[in-house]
Every structure is written in C-alpha cells, then in structure tokens.
Amino acid sequence: MAKRYSPTAEEADRLAIQNPDWPWDECWEIAKEIYGEE
C-alpha cells in the first residue's frame, strides 16, 4: 500500500516504531485523530 507523505503518515510510522505490537492500521487511526486528517 503506497502512502503519500503527510504529517499523519509520519506520525503513524513513529507510533508503529515506538509500539511494535500495535497494528499499523491502529497507528494510522490514532495519527488521524492527532492531525484531524480524513
């Protein structure tokens, strides 16, 4: 799955690195809440 660069994607990647046991999709949902992106 190609991700376009965005603050949300960067935050999701950061969360995924910090929390390797979290599914990436969950990290994405959290990042969307932080940045208010759809």
HELIX and SHEET records of a PDB file:
HELIX    1   1 PRO A    7  GLN A   18  1                                  12    
HELIX    2   2 TRP A   24  TYR A   35  1                                  12    
END                                                                             
